[in-house]
Amino acid sequence: MKWSSISFRKRMLIIMTLSGLIELLLLATAGFIYIKHAQEEEMGHKALGVASFLAKSPYVIEMIQTGVTLEYQMRYRSLTELIGAAFIVIGDKEGIRLVHPVDERIGLPMKGGDNKRALVDGLAYISTAKGSLGYSVRGKAAVFDSQGNIIGVVSVGYLIDRLQDRIEPFLYFLIVMALIVVAANAVVSSYASRRFQKAILGFEPEEIGRLYVELDVTMETLKEGILSIDGDGRLRSINKSACQILGLNKAECLNRPLSEVLPESDLHVVLQTARTDHDINLYLNQQRLIANRSPIIVDDKVVGAVSSFRLRDDLTELTEQLAKTKEYADMLRSQTHEHRNKLNTISGMVQMGELDAVQNLIGQETAHYQSLIEFLRETIKEPLIAGMLLGKTERARELGLELVVEEGSRLEPLPDRINAEDLVTILGNLIDNAFDATREAIEKDALISPARRKIEVSISDFGNEVILEVIDQGCGLPESMSVTALVKRGVSSKDNQTRGVGLYLVSELALRYQGELEMANNKEYGARMTVYLPKEDLV
């Protein structure tokens, strides 16, 4: 069976169990070796202490000098059992056994080859050697007579096999404890592996690696720029297209706060609102962008945000043109509807023979449109804005309202720093808001005076600023909301699901051009919206 075919949980269980088992075996082995060595050292010191004591005993000295009797043999064998030793052996200066636990070995040379230091150098020491009874830990001490001459050696020993028998119960205890710890480790490993796999959404490591590679290749292939931030607002990922569009270096900007990399970005707002935005206009690093933004939510908690964006390229321009075409179509529809009514009127008047009245009506209509077009052509030198005002005028008539461009209005060709499309966005949104406010006032009071159905537009191009102003006589700004709150994205006095974008765009465009948006209620009815746009960059 291949390792990759085993589930992640089982792999974690196997790895953690085996690693725990190996660690415990190493600890048990080290503990066993340490205890064995400590026991040998302890028995060695005990044997040396007994041997040194016997070597100084006058009975031992006298026994070596006068000879060993059966009584002495039995006495030392009893002492051997009493101290739990394997043997007590006493030899003369030639190393011949005088006292030994086995009768047949009395009178034979002592074995082990470790008597020299006692019989020649007169030392007392511990040694490990194999004697006639097996491997043992021995304590040896030289025996001196009254003149200080070496006359023999005392050897007290403990068999290593017996020491091992004493240690084996401890070894069994270590093994049992190791098995218990391994079992506990297996339970903990199983729990940890479940939690860990839940954290990685149930994916196997190979799947995560493959998905990461696929995601990386996909992000690098997309023409749209994509970047994401974590819950702390740090830039976590950015693809090649995003770097090219914004002029960034991927290595330098990753893991840095987005507020440092792109100070103009407000993507961090998504972390607070958890709101998804579609096709919004942004201006980042001197690039006009269309962006989508979404929060990253894990366990009902916002842990980050991702944004995809593209330049306002030909496709975007085509989309805008289609939107304008729709607006023009709406305008033509309203004009067609109105002209049909007027044609019906003219037809009836012709049938009644009121030709002078027909001629007068046609002259009035022609003069009205011709006057409006000539006025806009002379005062508004930007065709895009003039066309928008003409369309909004017809839209106002269709809604039963009146849009008036003040006679003193004037707009020269715009400087390079101001985009005509942005002015259309600003003025169009302000006029639409005025339409909504006036219609809301009409819904509350159907008998509202004709003067309150009028929306006034003023465009001033004198001095160092372009000033756009829209005045309505509608319901006015809501008292329950502050001016600051009204310009936030998604905030509206109406349905927040579909509104709350117009004033935000106006405010953002005004700030982008280092300008200002002013909002205030009129003395009696309605509100006054004014946007100031400097013609030159402010230092």
VMD Tcl script that draws the C-alpha trace (Angstrom):
set ca {
  {0.00 0.00 0.00}
  {1.34 3.42 -0.98}
  {1.85 5.98 1.75}
  {-0.14 8.58 -0.23}
  {-3.15 6.23 -0.38}
  {-3.47 6.31 3.43}
  {-5.75 9.02 4.75}
  {-4.25 12.02 6.50}
  {-5.79 11.07 9.85}
  {-4.27 7.59 9.73}
  {-0.90 9.00 8.70}
  {-0.96 11.44 11.59}
  {-1.93 8.62 13.94}
  {0.86 6.36 12.69}
  {3.53 9.07 12.74}
  {2.67 10.41 16.18}
  {2.26 6.92 17.68}
  {5.55 5.64 16.26}
  {7.43 8.78 17.23}
  {6.02 8.54 20.76}
  {6.89 4.84 20.95}
  {10.45 5.44 19.78}
  {10.92 8.24 22.28}
  {9.58 6.07 25.11}
  {11.80 3.14 24.12}
  {14.83 5.42 24.10}
  {13.89 6.80 27.51}
  {13.21 3.31 28.89}
  {16.53 2.00 27.56}
  {18.40 4.97 28.94}
  {16.64 4.55 32.29}
  {17.42 0.83 32.38}
  {21.10 1.39 31.59}
  {21.33 4.14 34.18}
  {19.69 2.05 36.91}
  {21.83 -0.97 36.04}
  {24.97 1.10 36.25}
  {23.80 2.69 39.50}
  {23.03 -0.74 40.98}
  {26.43 -2.07 39.96}
  {28.13 0.97 41.43}
  {26.11 0.69 44.63}
  {26.91 -3.03 45.03}
  {30.55 -2.33 44.21}
  {30.83 0.23 47.01}
  {28.99 -2.10 49.36}
  {31.35 -4.97 48.47}
  {34.36 -2.70 48.87}
  {33.15 -1.55 52.28}
  {32.74 -5.16 53.52}
  {36.06 -6.22 52.02}
  {37.90 -3.26 53.61}
  {36.28 -3.99 56.97}
  {37.23 -7.70 56.88}
  {40.79 -6.91 55.71}
  {41.35 -4.92 58.89}
  {39.72 -7.49 61.17}
  {42.23 -9.14 63.58}
  {40.34 -12.41 63.14}
  {41.07 -12.42 59.40}
  {44.72 -11.50 59.99}
  {45.06 -14.27 62.59}
  {43.24 -16.76 60.33}
  {45.59 -16.09 57.41}
  {48.64 -16.42 59.68}
  {47.54 -19.51 61.66}
  {45.31 -21.35 59.20}
  {41.61 -21.75 58.42}
  {39.36 -24.00 60.40}
  {35.90 -25.32 59.49}
  {34.43 -22.90 61.99}
  {35.90 -19.96 60.07}
  {34.52 -21.34 56.79}
  {30.99 -21.56 58.19}
  {31.22 -18.15 59.80}
  {32.10 -16.43 56.53}
  {29.50 -18.37 54.56}
  {26.88 -17.20 57.05}
  {28.16 -13.64 56.70}
  {27.87 -14.01 52.89}
  {24.20 -14.87 53.18}
  {23.67 -12.14 55.76}
  {24.91 -9.32 53.48}
  {23.26 -10.83 50.38}
  {26.60 -11.24 48.57}
  {27.42 -13.99 46.07}
  {30.68 -14.82 47.79}
  {33.34 -13.84 50.34}
  {36.72 -15.16 49.33}
  {39.91 -14.76 51.38}
  {43.26 -15.61 49.84}
  {46.87 -15.62 51.00}
  {49.66 -13.51 49.57}
  {49.98 -15.95 46.67}
  {46.31 -15.63 45.79}
  {45.44 -19.15 46.99}
  {41.89 -19.46 48.32}
  {41.69 -19.94 52.05}
  {37.94 -19.19 52.42}
  {35.43 -19.95 49.62}
  {31.70 -20.79 49.44}
  {32.50 -24.05 47.59}
  {34.61 -26.57 49.46}
  {36.09 -28.14 46.31}
  {37.61 -24.82 45.29}
  {39.43 -24.15 48.54}
  {43.19 -24.27 48.06}
  {42.96 -23.32 44.38}
  {44.19 -19.99 42.91}
  {41.68 -17.14 42.84}
  {40.31 -16.38 39.35}
  {39.60 -13.13 37.59}
  {43.13 -11.79 37.25}
  {42.32 -8.71 39.28}
  {44.34 -9.40 42.47}
  {47.55 -7.68 41.46}
  {46.56 -4.23 42.67}
  {45.79 -5.67 46.12}
  {48.60 -8.20 46.52}
  {51.33 -6.08 44.91}
  {50.23 -2.47 45.43}
  {48.23 -2.99 48.64}
  {45.18 -1.13 47.36}
  {41.47 -1.43 48.04}
  {39.32 -1.10 44.88}
  {36.26 -2.19 42.90}
  {36.55 -4.41 39.83}
  {34.35 -6.38 37.48}
  {35.65 -9.75 36.38}
  {34.61 -13.32 35.68}
  {35.43 -15.70 38.48}
  {34.54 -19.31 39.12}
  {30.95 -18.30 39.99}
  {30.50 -16.03 36.92}
  {30.69 -12.32 36.17}
  {30.59 -10.28 39.33}
  {31.17 -6.85 40.82}
  {33.90 -7.20 43.40}
  {35.29 -5.20 46.24}
  {38.96 -6.18 46.96}
  {41.20 -5.10 49.81}
  {44.75 -6.10 50.80}
  {45.35 -7.64 54.25}
  {48.36 -6.36 56.20}
  {50.09 -7.85 59.25}
  {51.26 -5.83 62.22}
  {54.51 -4.90 60.45}
  {52.62 -3.59 57.37}
  {53.43 -6.50 55.14}
  {50.83 -7.79 52.64}
  {49.80 -11.22 53.76}
  {46.59 -11.77 51.79}
  {43.50 -10.36 50.04}
  {39.77 -10.24 50.82}
  {37.33 -10.34 47.89}
  {33.56 -9.70 48.32}
  {31.40 -10.02 45.20}
  {27.87 -9.72 43.85}
  {26.98 -11.62 40.68}
  {25.87 -9.41 37.78}
  {23.18 -11.94 36.82}
  {21.58 -11.49 40.21}
  {21.72 -7.70 39.84}
  {19.92 -8.05 36.52}
  {17.24 -10.14 38.22}
  {16.68 -7.26 40.62}
  {16.38 -4.76 37.73}
  {14.03 -6.82 35.53}
  {10.84 -5.87 37.49}
  {11.66 -2.24 36.87}
  {12.10 -3.02 33.17}
  {8.68 -4.65 33.06}
  {7.23 -1.60 34.77}
  {8.81 0.67 32.15}
  {7.38 -1.46 29.34}
  {3.87 -1.36 30.80}
  {4.07 2.40 31.32}
  {5.35 2.80 27.75}
  {2.34 0.90 26.40}
  {-0.03 3.04 28.47}
  {1.61 6.23 27.25}
  {1.51 4.97 23.63}
  {-2.21 4.24 23.98}
  {-2.82 7.71 25.44}
  {-0.70 9.22 22.69}
  {-2.79 7.38 20.07}
  {-5.99 8.86 21.52}
  {-4.52 12.37 21.60}
  {-3.13 11.90 18.09}
  {-6.51 10.82 16.78}
  {-8.19 13.88 18.31}
  {-5.47 16.24 17.09}
  {-5.57 14.79 13.56}
  {-9.36 15.24 13.40}
  {-9.10 18.88 14.50}
  {-6.22 19.53 12.13}
  {-8.00 17.99 9.16}
  {-11.11 19.98 9.99}
  {-8.97 23.12 9.95}
  {-7.80 22.27 6.41}
  {-11.39 21.59 5.31}
  {-10.96 17.82 5.09}
  {-8.35 17.93 2.33}
  {-5.45 15.50 2.13}
  {-1.90 16.99 2.01}
  {-1.47 15.95 -1.63}
  {-4.77 17.62 -2.50}
  {-3.70 20.82 -0.75}
  {-0.40 20.82 -2.66}
  {-2.17 20.23 -5.96}
  {-4.80 22.88 -5.25}
  {-2.10 25.38 -4.30}
  {-0.24 24.78 -7.56}
  {-3.49 24.98 -9.55}
  {-4.50 28.19 -7.75}
  {-1.07 29.72 -8.29}
  {-1.08 28.88 -12.00}
  {-4.68 30.09 -12.36}
  {-3.97 33.40 -10.64}
  {-0.87 33.99 -12.75}
  {-2.82 33.18 -15.94}
  {-5.75 35.53 -15.28}
  {-5.65 38.92 -16.94}
  {-7.60 40.36 -14.03}
  {-5.59 41.58 -11.08}
  {-6.27 39.69 -7.85}
  {-5.05 40.43 -4.34}
  {-6.09 39.35 -0.87}
  {-5.53 40.53 2.68}
  {-5.79 38.78 6.04}
  {-7.78 39.84 9.08}
  {-5.03 42.28 10.09}
  {-5.06 44.03 6.72}
  {-1.76 42.53 5.54}
  {-1.32 41.70 1.87}
  {-1.23 37.87 1.68}
  {-1.31 37.25 -2.08}
  {-1.14 39.18 -5.34}
  {-0.94 37.86 -8.88}
  {1.21 38.92 -11.81}
  {-1.53 40.94 -13.51}
  {-2.20 42.93 -10.33}
  {1.50 43.80 -10.06}
  {1.57 44.93 -13.70}
  {-1.61 47.00 -13.41}
  {-0.58 48.73 -10.17}
  {3.15 48.85 -10.84}
  {4.10 46.82 -7.75}
  {6.92 44.41 -6.96}
  {5.48 41.19 -5.55}
  {8.50 40.35 -3.39}
  {8.55 43.81 -1.79}
  {4.84 44.16 -0.98}
  {3.83 40.70 0.31}
  {3.08 40.44 4.06}
  {3.08 44.21 4.42}
  {0.02 46.23 5.51}
  {-2.06 47.10 2.45}
  {-2.36 50.65 3.81}
  {1.40 51.01 3.21}
  {1.44 49.33 -0.21}
  {-1.71 51.06 -1.55}
  {-2.63 53.99 0.71}
  {-5.67 54.86 -1.47}
  {-7.24 51.40 -1.04}
  {-10.18 50.95 1.31}
  {-10.32 47.15 1.05}
  {-9.97 46.98 4.84}
  {-13.55 48.31 5.08}
  {-14.75 44.91 3.79}
  {-13.26 43.33 6.94}
  {-15.61 45.44 9.05}
  {-18.76 45.38 6.91}
  {-18.45 41.87 5.36}
  {-20.11 43.43 2.31}
  {-19.65 42.13 -1.24}
  {-19.17 44.83 -3.89}
  {-19.54 44.36 -7.64}
  {-18.18 46.53 -10.48}
  {-17.17 49.51 -8.37}
  {-14.93 52.31 -9.65}
  {-11.55 52.68 -7.98}
  {-8.54 54.90 -8.50}
  {-5.32 53.24 -7.32}
  {-1.74 54.20 -8.17}
  {-3.06 56.62 -10.82}
  {-5.02 53.84 -12.54}
  {-8.78 53.80 -13.11}
  {-10.10 50.38 -12.18}
  {-13.31 48.39 -12.09}
  {-13.25 46.06 -9.07}
  {-15.15 43.32 -7.29}
  {-14.56 42.74 -3.58}
  {-15.68 39.98 -1.24}
  {-14.98 39.02 2.39}
  {-13.32 35.70 3.26}
  {-15.51 34.09 5.92}
  {-14.51 31.01 7.96}
  {-16.81 29.75 10.73}
  {-18.97 32.87 10.44}
  {-15.94 35.09 11.06}
  {-14.34 37.47 8.56}
  {-10.69 36.39 8.32}
  {-9.73 38.35 5.23}
  {-10.87 39.93 1.97}
  {-10.14 39.43 -1.72}
  {-10.44 41.88 -4.59}
  {-10.32 41.32 -8.34}
  {-9.98 44.29 -10.67}
  {-9.22 45.32 -14.22}
  {-8.42 48.50 -16.07}
  {-11.24 50.47 -17.60}
  {-10.28 49.11 -21.02}
  {-12.19 48.99 -24.32}
  {-14.60 46.42 -22.94}
  {-15.42 48.69 -20.01}
  {-15.80 51.66 -22.33}
  {-18.17 49.63 -24.51}
  {-20.20 48.75 -21.40}
  {-20.45 52.42 -20.51}
  {-21.45 53.30 -24.04}
  {-24.18 50.68 -23.92}
  {-25.40 52.16 -20.66}
  {-25.48 55.61 -22.25}
  {-27.24 54.19 -25.27}
  {-29.89 52.78 -22.92}
  {-30.24 56.18 -21.31}
  {-30.64 57.80 -24.74}
  {-33.18 55.10 -25.64}
  {-35.15 55.95 -22.49}
  {-34.98 59.59 -23.45}
  {-36.22 58.85 -26.98}
  {-38.97 56.65 -25.56}
  {-40.19 59.47 -23.34}
  {-39.97 61.91 -26.25}
  {-41.82 59.50 -28.52}
  {-44.55 59.10 -25.91}
  {-44.88 62.84 -25.49}
  {-44.74 63.55 -29.25}
  {-47.42 60.92 -29.87}
  {-49.71 62.80 -27.53}
  {-48.91 66.06 -29.26}
  {-49.40 64.52 -32.71}
  {-52.81 63.31 -31.59}
  {-53.55 66.84 -30.44}
  {-52.39 68.30 -33.76}
  {-54.46 65.72 -35.68}
  {-57.60 66.72 -33.77}
  {-56.92 70.40 -34.28}
  {-56.41 69.87 -38.04}
  {-59.72 68.05 -38.25}
  {-61.37 70.93 -36.46}
  {-59.79 73.37 -38.93}
  {-57.72 75.16 -36.26}
  {-54.70 75.57 -38.55}
  {-53.42 78.72 -36.88}
  {-53.41 76.96 -33.49}
  {-51.56 73.99 -35.00}
  {-48.90 76.27 -36.47}
  {-48.53 78.06 -33.14}
  {-48.14 74.76 -31.19}
  {-45.52 73.44 -33.60}
  {-43.62 76.69 -33.37}
  {-43.62 76.58 -29.58}
  {-42.27 73.01 -29.47}
  {-39.61 73.69 -32.08}
  {-38.55 76.87 -30.34}
  {-38.37 75.08 -26.95}
  {-36.05 72.31 -28.11}
  {-34.00 74.55 -30.32}
  {-33.57 77.03 -27.48}
  {-32.49 74.33 -25.04}
  {-30.01 72.78 -27.48}
  {-28.54 76.17 -28.41}
  {-28.24 77.13 -24.75}
  {-26.38 73.93 -23.85}
  {-24.17 74.20 -26.93}
  {-23.13 77.75 -26.07}
  {-22.64 77.31 -22.32}
  {-21.43 73.70 -21.96}
  {-18.33 73.07 -24.08}
  {-18.07 69.39 -23.11}
  {-20.45 67.42 -25.43}
  {-20.66 64.48 -23.02}
  {-21.97 66.68 -20.23}
  {-24.28 68.64 -22.51}
  {-25.80 65.41 -23.83}
  {-26.30 64.12 -20.29}
  {-28.10 67.36 -19.27}
  {-30.34 67.14 -22.33}
  {-31.23 63.56 -21.49}
  {-31.89 64.38 -17.81}
  {-34.14 67.28 -18.90}
  {-36.30 64.89 -20.92}
  {-36.27 62.35 -18.08}
  {-37.49 65.07 -15.68}
  {-40.39 65.92 -18.02}
  {-41.35 62.23 -18.18}
  {-41.40 62.08 -14.35}
  {-43.54 65.20 -14.15}
  {-40.62 67.31 -12.95}
  {-38.69 70.24 -14.37}
  {-34.92 70.36 -14.74}
  {-33.53 73.85 -15.21}
  {-29.94 74.76 -16.03}
  {-29.28 78.22 -14.64}
  {-28.65 80.88 -17.26}
  {-25.35 81.93 -15.73}
  {-23.91 78.42 -16.02}
  {-20.78 77.96 -18.09}
  {-18.26 75.12 -18.65}
  {-15.16 75.51 -20.83}
  {-13.18 72.53 -22.17}
  {-11.85 70.68 -19.15}
  {-8.15 70.52 -18.22}
  {-6.33 67.24 -18.75}
  {-6.47 66.33 -15.08}
  {-10.29 66.25 -15.03}
  {-12.04 63.47 -16.89}
  {-15.39 64.41 -18.47}
  {-16.79 60.97 -17.65}
  {-16.16 61.62 -13.94}
  {-18.10 64.89 -14.16}
  {-20.96 62.99 -15.80}
  {-20.87 60.52 -12.90}
  {-20.88 63.31 -10.30}
  {-23.58 65.46 -11.92}
  {-25.71 62.49 -12.98}
  {-25.80 61.02 -9.48}
  {-26.64 64.37 -7.90}
  {-29.49 64.92 -10.36}
  {-30.83 61.39 -9.86}
  {-30.78 61.91 -6.08}
  {-32.68 65.17 -6.59}
  {-35.26 63.33 -8.71}
  {-35.73 60.73 -5.97}
  {-36.01 63.33 -3.20}
  {-38.59 65.37 -5.16}
  {-40.68 62.31 -6.07}
  {-40.61 61.19 -2.43}
  {-41.95 64.61 -1.41}
  {-44.69 64.32 -4.09}
  {-45.69 60.88 -2.76}
  {-46.17 62.41 0.68}
  {-48.14 65.39 -0.67}
  {-49.75 64.97 -4.11}
  {-50.84 68.64 -4.10}
  {-47.29 69.93 -3.90}
  {-46.77 73.28 -5.65}
  {-45.21 73.38 -9.16}
  {-42.26 75.35 -7.76}
  {-41.26 72.36 -5.66}
  {-41.14 70.14 -8.74}
  {-38.22 72.15 -10.10}
  {-34.59 70.90 -9.91}
  {-31.97 73.56 -10.56}
  {-28.52 72.76 -11.93}
  {-25.66 75.22 -11.90}
  {-22.24 74.72 -13.52}
  {-19.59 77.35 -12.89}
  {-16.17 77.45 -14.56}
  {-14.92 80.79 -13.30}
  {-11.70 81.04 -11.30}
  {-9.58 78.04 -10.30}
  {-12.43 75.62 -9.65}
  {-15.18 73.83 -11.50}
  {-18.30 74.12 -9.32}
  {-21.25 71.77 -9.82}
  {-24.44 72.48 -7.88}
  {-27.83 70.77 -7.77}
  {-30.75 72.24 -5.80}
  {-34.07 70.48 -5.23}
  {-37.22 71.24 -3.24}
  {-37.78 67.64 -2.13}
  {-37.71 65.94 1.25}
  {-34.22 67.15 2.18}
  {-31.39 65.35 3.95}
  {-32.48 62.87 6.67}
  {-32.08 64.25 10.18}
  {-31.33 60.74 11.52}
  {-28.10 60.49 9.52}
  {-25.01 62.61 9.62}
  {-23.47 64.06 6.47}
  {-20.40 61.87 7.03}
  {-22.53 58.73 7.23}
  {-24.42 59.51 4.00}
  {-21.26 59.38 1.85}
  {-20.24 55.93 3.09}
  {-20.70 53.01 0.72}
  {-23.92 51.14 1.31}
  {-25.43 53.85 3.52}
  {-28.69 55.36 2.29}
  {-31.90 56.79 3.65}
  {-33.63 54.27 1.37}
  {-33.09 50.54 0.67}
  {-29.49 49.73 1.54}
  {-29.49 46.62 -0.60}
  {-29.86 48.59 -3.84}
  {-28.74 52.09 -2.88}
  {-25.98 53.83 -1.00}
  {-23.55 54.05 -3.94}
  {-24.31 57.40 -5.67}
  {-23.14 59.81 -2.96}
  {-20.22 57.50 -2.18}
  {-19.03 57.75 -5.80}
  {-19.52 61.54 -5.80}
  {-17.54 61.88 -2.58}
  {-14.76 59.56 -3.78}
  {-14.40 61.41 -7.10}
  {-14.34 64.76 -5.31}
  {-11.58 63.55 -2.98}
  {-9.66 62.04 -5.90}
  {-9.51 65.47 -7.56}
  {-8.58 67.08 -4.22}
  {-12.00 68.71 -4.18}
  {-14.92 68.81 -1.76}
  {-18.57 67.78 -1.54}
  {-20.90 70.03 0.46}
  {-24.42 68.98 1.45}
  {-26.95 71.18 3.23}
  {-30.69 71.53 3.60}
  {-32.44 74.60 2.18}
  {-34.27 76.97 4.49}
  {-37.74 75.70 3.56}
  {-37.61 72.54 1.46}
  {-35.08 70.27 -0.18}
  {-31.32 70.19 -0.22}
  {-28.36 71.83 -1.92}
  {-25.48 69.64 -3.18}
  {-22.27 71.37 -4.25}
  {-19.03 69.85 -5.57}
  {-15.82 71.88 -5.89}
  {-13.12 70.51 -8.22}
  {-9.76 72.33 -8.49}
  {-8.53 72.74 -12.07}
  {-4.91 72.23 -11.01}
  {-3.22 69.86 -8.56}
  {-2.94 71.35 -5.10}
  {0.56 71.39 -3.65}
}
mol new
graphics top color blue
foreach p $ca { graphics top sphere $p radius 0.5 }
foreach p [lrange $ca 0 end-1] q [lrange $ca 1 end] { graphics top cylinder $p $q radius 0.2 }
display resetview
